[in-house]
């Protein structure tokens, strides 16, 4: 048995790697896509193009404008003179935000009353708009607190302290940088795409080029055939994942905080399950084109319903139940737990159990569906 599997592995590796373009697809494309998409997919909102309408033109209003530009989030690109200019700037998307400081701003502050500052934003991208408004609110609130403390000190009550102070701390991603969320998740996505697309065409390619007839006259068994088809892609998957982890470390400073050996073992379960899906598709398709199209039909729902882009808890209950059949959903929980949180089996065992169950189920279905006969 070992000798038959060995010969099958040699055949698969030769078939996979003898083509220079295939070598580029297997080892180069996942890394290139990881780097490009990691730079492109970010929720960090920086250098917000901003216009200022300062109707007060006092030291207090200029001080507030300086507060907006000091943190690197808002970039003042234009100073306008009237409210009529606001709509034109937002209509043409020349700016993302407009800071409107009304006349009498400084006088209202010195009088002890609440002064208003209007921040108008482009709401076409609701998520980014919410972040921009949050930044603006924090800046204005910080400015207001400092002004309050100055008034308290000037009134002779220098020993008074702010009645309430909020101390914020984010675990696992202290600076809330999106790269620590997206880059590890993209590794899971790249592995899924790689294992699904390349493996799904493996059996079909045998049919199209006629080599499956040669395999069928050998004494190889079904499970040996399946192992011969999955092990080469698992090995190349591990190599691609290792390259992506190295790139993630040197380019994006992503470090695996947890047990690296546990991470690699569970990644093997993930790859094994993905290849089970791919073999089911491959055994059912008659041509490589059919296999590719069917793979894409699986690919998009699995990515969208994995928690990669949208939280699963925000989905309807029936959709949440459907995600239980998605191996990427469980691997993302495992990956984020090990890479970002440094947790182990004690915490991740539900996701590990689900991942292992799906892997065994998919491979079993592939084993049943594969028939060592010509259709």
C-alpha positions as CSV (number, residue, x, y, z in Angstrom):
1,X,0.0,0.0,0.0
2,X,2.7,2.4,0.9
3,X,4.5,1.8,-2.3
4,X,1.3,2.4,-4.3
5,X,0.7,5.7,-2.5
6,X,4.3,6.7,-3.0
7,X,4.1,6.2,-6.7
8,X,0.8,8.2,-6.8
9,X,2.5,11.0,-4.9
10,X,5.4,11.1,-7.3
11,X,3.0,11.2,-10.2
12,X,1.0,14.1,-8.7
13,X,4.0,16.2,-7.8
14,X,5.5,15.7,-11.3
15,X,2.2,16.6,-12.9
16,X,1.8,19.7,-10.6
17,X,5.3,21.1,-10.7
18,X,6.7,20.4,-14.1
19,X,4.7,23.3,-15.6
20,X,6.5,26.6,-14.8
21,X,3.1,28.5,-14.8
22,X,1.6,26.0,-12.3
23,X,4.6,26.5,-10.0
24,X,3.9,30.2,-10.1
25,X,0.2,29.7,-9.3
26,X,0.9,27.3,-6.5
27,X,3.6,29.2,-4.7
28,X,3.5,32.8,-6.0
29,X,-0.1,33.8,-6.5
30,X,-1.2,33.2,-2.8
31,X,1.7,35.4,-1.6
32,X,1.1,38.2,-4.2
33,X,-2.7,38.2,-3.4
34,X,-2.0,38.3,0.3
35,X,0.3,41.3,0.1
36,X,-2.0,43.2,-2.4
37,X,-5.2,42.5,-0.5
38,X,-3.7,43.2,2.9
39,X,-2.8,46.7,1.8
40,X,-6.2,47.1,0.1
41,X,-8.4,45.7,2.8
42,X,-8.2,48.1,5.7
43,X,-10.7,49.7,8.0
44,X,-8.2,52.2,9.3
45,X,-9.5,55.7,8.3
46,X,-6.5,58.1,8.0
47,X,-5.8,61.4,6.2
48,X,-9.5,62.3,6.0
49,X,-9.8,65.0,3.4
50,X,-11.4,67.9,5.3
51,X,-12.6,71.4,4.6
52,X,-13.0,74.1,7.3
53,X,-15.6,76.8,7.5
54,X,-14.5,79.0,10.4
55,X,-17.1,81.7,10.9
56,X,-15.6,82.8,14.3
57,X,-11.9,83.3,13.3
58,X,-10.8,83.6,16.9
59,X,-7.9,82.0,18.9
60,X,-10.3,79.4,20.3
61,X,-11.6,78.4,16.9
62,X,-8.1,78.1,15.5
63,X,-7.0,76.1,18.5
64,X,-9.9,73.6,17.8
65,X,-8.8,73.3,14.1
66,X,-5.3,72.5,15.3
67,X,-6.7,69.8,17.5
68,X,-8.2,68.2,14.4
69,X,-5.0,68.2,12.4
70,X,-2.7,67.1,15.2
71,X,-3.6,63.4,15.3
72,X,-3.0,62.5,11.6
73,X,-6.6,61.5,11.1
74,X,-7.9,64.8,9.5
75,X,-6.1,66.5,6.7
76,X,-7.3,70.1,6.0
77,X,-7.2,70.5,2.3
78,X,-9.4,73.6,1.9
79,X,-10.7,76.6,3.8
80,X,-14.1,77.8,2.7
81,X,-15.8,81.1,3.3
82,X,-19.5,80.4,3.2
83,X,-22.0,77.6,3.8
84,X,-22.9,77.5,0.0
85,X,-19.5,75.9,-0.6
86,X,-20.2,72.9,1.6
87,X,-22.7,71.1,-0.7
88,X,-20.5,71.5,-3.7
89,X,-17.5,70.0,-2.0
90,X,-19.5,67.0,-0.7
91,X,-21.3,66.5,-4.0
92,X,-18.1,66.2,-5.9
93,X,-16.5,64.1,-3.2
94,X,-13.6,66.6,-2.9
95,X,-13.7,66.1,0.9
96,X,-15.0,63.5,3.3
97,X,-15.8,65.9,6.1
98,X,-16.5,69.6,6.7
99,X,-15.9,71.3,10.1
100,X,-18.2,74.2,10.6
101,X,-17.4,76.5,13.5
102,X,-20.2,79.1,13.9
103,X,-19.6,82.8,14.8
104,X,-19.7,83.5,18.5
105,X,-17.9,80.2,19.3
106,X,-15.3,81.8,21.6
107,X,-17.7,84.1,23.2
108,X,-20.0,81.2,24.1
109,X,-17.2,79.3,25.6
110,X,-16.0,82.2,27.8
111,X,-19.6,82.8,28.8
112,X,-19.8,79.3,30.4
113,X,-22.4,78.0,27.9
114,X,-22.1,75.1,25.5
115,X,-20.7,76.0,22.1
116,X,-21.7,73.9,19.1
117,X,-19.4,72.6,16.4
118,X,-20.9,71.0,13.3
119,X,-19.1,68.2,11.5
120,X,-20.7,67.3,8.1
121,X,-19.6,64.0,6.5
122,X,-20.1,62.2,3.3
123,X,-22.4,59.3,4.3
124,X,-22.2,57.2,1.1
125,X,-19.9,54.8,3.0
126,X,-21.7,54.3,6.3
127,X,-18.9,52.4,8.0
128,X,-16.2,55.0,7.3
129,X,-18.6,57.8,8.1
130,X,-19.3,56.3,11.5
131,X,-15.5,56.1,12.1
132,X,-15.0,59.7,11.0
133,X,-17.8,60.9,13.3
134,X,-16.3,58.9,16.1
135,X,-12.9,60.5,15.6
136,X,-14.5,64.0,15.4
137,X,-16.5,63.4,18.6
138,X,-13.5,62.3,20.5
139,X,-11.4,65.3,19.4
140,X,-14.2,67.8,20.3
141,X,-14.8,66.1,23.6
142,X,-11.1,66.2,24.5
143,X,-10.9,69.9,23.6
144,X,-14.0,70.6,25.7
145,X,-12.5,68.8,28.7
146,X,-9.3,70.8,28.5
147,X,-11.3,74.0,28.2
148,X,-13.3,73.0,31.3
149,X,-10.2,72.4,33.3
150,X,-8.7,75.7,32.3
151,X,-11.9,77.5,33.5
152,X,-11.8,75.6,36.8
153,X,-8.1,76.6,37.3
154,X,-8.8,80.2,36.4
155,X,-11.6,80.4,38.9
156,X,-9.3,79.5,41.7
157,X,-10.4,75.8,42.1
158,X,-7.1,74.4,40.9
159,X,-7.3,71.3,43.1
160,X,-10.6,70.2,41.5
161,X,-10.4,67.1,39.3
162,X,-12.6,65.9,36.5
163,X,-15.5,64.0,38.1
164,X,-15.4,61.1,35.6
165,X,-12.5,59.7,33.7
166,X,-12.7,56.9,31.1
167,X,-9.7,54.6,30.7
168,X,-9.9,52.5,27.6
169,X,-7.9,49.5,26.7
170,X,-8.3,47.0,23.8
171,X,-7.1,43.5,24.4
172,X,-5.2,41.6,21.6
173,X,-5.0,44.6,19.3
174,X,-4.1,47.5,21.5
175,X,-4.0,50.2,18.7
176,X,-7.0,48.8,16.8
177,X,-5.0,48.3,13.6
178,X,-6.9,46.5,11.0
179,X,-3.9,44.6,9.6
180,X,-3.8,42.4,12.7
181,X,-7.4,41.3,11.8
182,X,-7.3,41.1,8.0
183,X,-3.8,39.7,7.3
184,X,-4.3,36.4,9.3
185,X,-7.8,36.1,7.9
186,X,-6.5,36.5,4.4
187,X,-4.2,33.5,4.9
188,X,-7.3,31.4,5.6
189,X,-9.0,32.8,2.5
190,X,-5.9,32.1,0.3
191,X,-5.6,28.6,1.6
192,X,-9.3,28.0,0.9
193,X,-9.0,29.3,-2.6
194,X,-5.8,27.4,-3.3
195,X,-7.0,24.0,-1.9
196,X,-10.5,24.3,-3.5
197,X,-9.6,25.4,-7.0
198,X,-6.4,23.4,-7.6
199,X,-7.7,20.1,-6.1
200,X,-11.1,20.3,-7.7
201,X,-9.6,20.0,-11.2
202,X,-7.2,17.2,-10.3
203,X,-9.5,14.2,-11.0
204,X,-11.2,16.0,-13.9
205,X,-7.8,16.6,-15.5
206,X,-7.1,12.9,-15.3
207,X,-10.3,12.3,-17.3
208,X,-9.6,14.9,-19.9
209,X,-6.0,14.0,-20.7
210,X,-6.7,10.2,-20.4
211,X,-4.4,9.3,-17.6
212,X,-7.2,8.1,-15.4
213,X,-7.5,5.0,-17.6
214,X,-3.9,4.1,-16.8
215,X,-4.7,4.6,-13.1
216,X,-7.7,2.4,-13.3
217,X,-5.8,-0.6,-14.5
218,X,-3.5,-0.5,-11.5
219,X,-4.3,-2.2,-8.2
220,X,-4.6,1.1,-6.4
221,X,-7.6,1.3,-4.0
222,X,-10.1,4.2,-3.7
223,X,-8.7,5.6,-0.4
224,X,-5.1,5.3,-1.8
225,X,-6.2,7.2,-4.8
226,X,-7.8,9.9,-2.6
227,X,-4.7,10.1,-0.4
228,X,-2.5,10.4,-3.5
229,X,-4.6,13.3,-4.7
230,X,-4.8,15.2,-1.3
231,X,-1.4,14.8,0.2
232,X,0.6,16.7,-2.5
233,X,-1.8,19.6,-2.3
234,X,-1.6,19.5,1.5
235,X,2.2,19.7,1.3
236,X,2.1,22.5,-1.1
237,X,-0.6,24.2,1.0
238,X,1.7,24.0,4.0
239,X,4.6,25.5,2.0
240,X,2.4,28.3,0.7
241,X,1.1,29.0,4.2
242,X,4.6,29.1,5.6
243,X,5.7,31.6,2.9
244,X,2.6,33.7,3.7
245,X,3.4,33.7,7.4
246,X,6.9,34.8,6.7
247,X,5.7,37.6,4.5
248,X,3.1,38.6,7.1
249,X,5.9,38.8,9.7
250,X,8.4,40.8,7.7
251,X,5.9,43.1,5.9
252,X,3.1,43.5,8.3
253,X,4.7,42.6,11.7
254,X,2.2,39.7,12.3
255,X,3.5,37.3,14.9
256,X,1.8,34.0,15.9
257,X,1.4,34.5,19.6
258,X,0.1,31.0,20.4
259,X,1.4,27.5,19.9
260,X,2.8,27.3,16.3
261,X,2.7,23.5,16.3
262,X,-1.0,23.4,17.2
263,X,-1.6,26.0,14.6
264,X,0.1,23.9,11.9
265,X,-1.7,20.8,13.0
266,X,-5.1,22.5,12.9
267,X,-4.3,24.0,9.5
268,X,-3.8,20.5,8.2
269,X,-7.4,19.7,9.4
270,X,-8.6,22.8,7.5
271,X,-6.7,21.8,4.3
272,X,-7.9,18.2,4.6
273,X,-11.6,19.3,4.8
274,X,-11.2,21.8,2.0
275,X,-9.7,19.1,-0.3
276,X,-12.6,16.8,0.6
277,X,-15.0,19.5,-0.8
278,X,-12.8,19.9,-3.8
279,X,-12.7,16.1,-4.5
280,X,-16.5,15.9,-4.2
281,X,-16.7,18.6,-6.9
282,X,-14.0,17.0,-9.0
283,X,-15.5,13.5,-8.9
284,X,-18.9,14.9,-10.0
285,X,-17.7,17.1,-12.8
286,X,-17.0,16.0,-16.4
287,X,-14.7,18.9,-17.4
288,X,-12.2,21.2,-15.8
289,X,-14.5,24.1,-16.7
290,X,-17.4,22.5,-14.8
291,X,-15.2,21.9,-11.8
292,X,-13.9,25.5,-11.8
293,X,-17.4,27.0,-12.0
294,X,-18.8,24.7,-9.3
295,X,-15.8,25.7,-7.1
296,X,-16.6,29.4,-7.5
297,X,-20.2,28.7,-6.6
298,X,-18.9,27.3,-3.3
299,X,-16.2,29.9,-2.9
300,X,-18.2,33.1,-2.5
301,X,-20.7,31.9,0.0
302,X,-18.0,30.3,2.1
303,X,-16.0,33.5,2.2
304,X,-19.0,35.8,2.9
305,X,-20.4,33.5,5.6
306,X,-17.2,32.9,7.4
307,X,-17.0,36.0,9.6
308,X,-14.2,37.3,7.5
309,X,-16.1,40.5,6.4
310,X,-19.3,40.4,8.5
311,X,-19.8,39.3,12.1
312,X,-21.7,36.0,12.2
313,X,-23.6,37.1,15.2
314,X,-25.2,39.9,13.1
315,X,-26.6,37.4,10.6
316,X,-30.2,35.9,10.8
317,X,-30.4,32.8,12.9
318,X,-31.0,30.5,10.0
319,X,-27.9,31.8,8.2
320,X,-25.9,31.4,11.4
321,X,-26.9,27.7,11.5
322,X,-25.8,27.4,7.8
323,X,-22.3,28.6,8.7
324,X,-21.8,25.5,10.8
325,X,-21.2,23.7,7.5
326,X,-18.5,26.2,6.5
327,X,-15.0,25.0,7.4
328,X,-13.6,28.5,6.9
329,X,-15.9,29.8,9.7
330,X,-14.3,27.4,12.3
331,X,-10.7,27.9,11.0
332,X,-11.0,31.7,11.4
333,X,-12.0,31.2,15.0
334,X,-9.0,28.9,15.5
335,X,-6.6,31.1,13.6
336,X,-7.6,34.3,15.4
337,X,-7.5,32.5,18.7
338,X,-4.0,31.2,18.2
339,X,-2.4,34.0,16.2
340,X,-4.0,37.0,18.1
341,X,-5.1,35.8,21.5
342,X,-2.6,33.0,22.4
343,X,-5.3,30.6,23.4
344,X,-5.2,26.8,23.1
345,X,-7.3,23.7,22.9
346,X,-9.1,24.5,26.2
347,X,-10.8,27.5,24.6
348,X,-10.9,26.4,21.0
349,X,-12.1,22.8,21.4
350,X,-15.7,23.6,20.0
351,X,-14.2,25.0,16.8
352,X,-11.6,22.2,16.6
353,X,-14.3,19.5,17.0
354,X,-16.5,21.1,14.3
355,X,-13.4,21.5,12.0
356,X,-12.5,17.8,12.5
357,X,-16.1,16.6,12.0
358,X,-16.4,18.5,8.7
359,X,-13.0,17.3,7.4
360,X,-13.9,13.6,8.1
361,X,-17.4,14.1,6.6
362,X,-16.2,15.7,3.4
363,X,-13.4,13.2,2.8
364,X,-15.9,10.3,3.5
365,X,-18.4,11.7,1.0
366,X,-15.5,12.1,-1.6
367,X,-14.5,8.5,-0.9
368,X,-18.1,7.2,-1.4
369,X,-18.6,9.3,-4.6
370,X,-15.4,8.3,-6.3
371,X,-15.9,5.3,-8.5
372,X,-12.9,3.6,-10.2
373,X,-14.8,3.2,-13.4
374,X,-15.1,5.3,-16.5
375,X,-18.4,7.3,-16.8
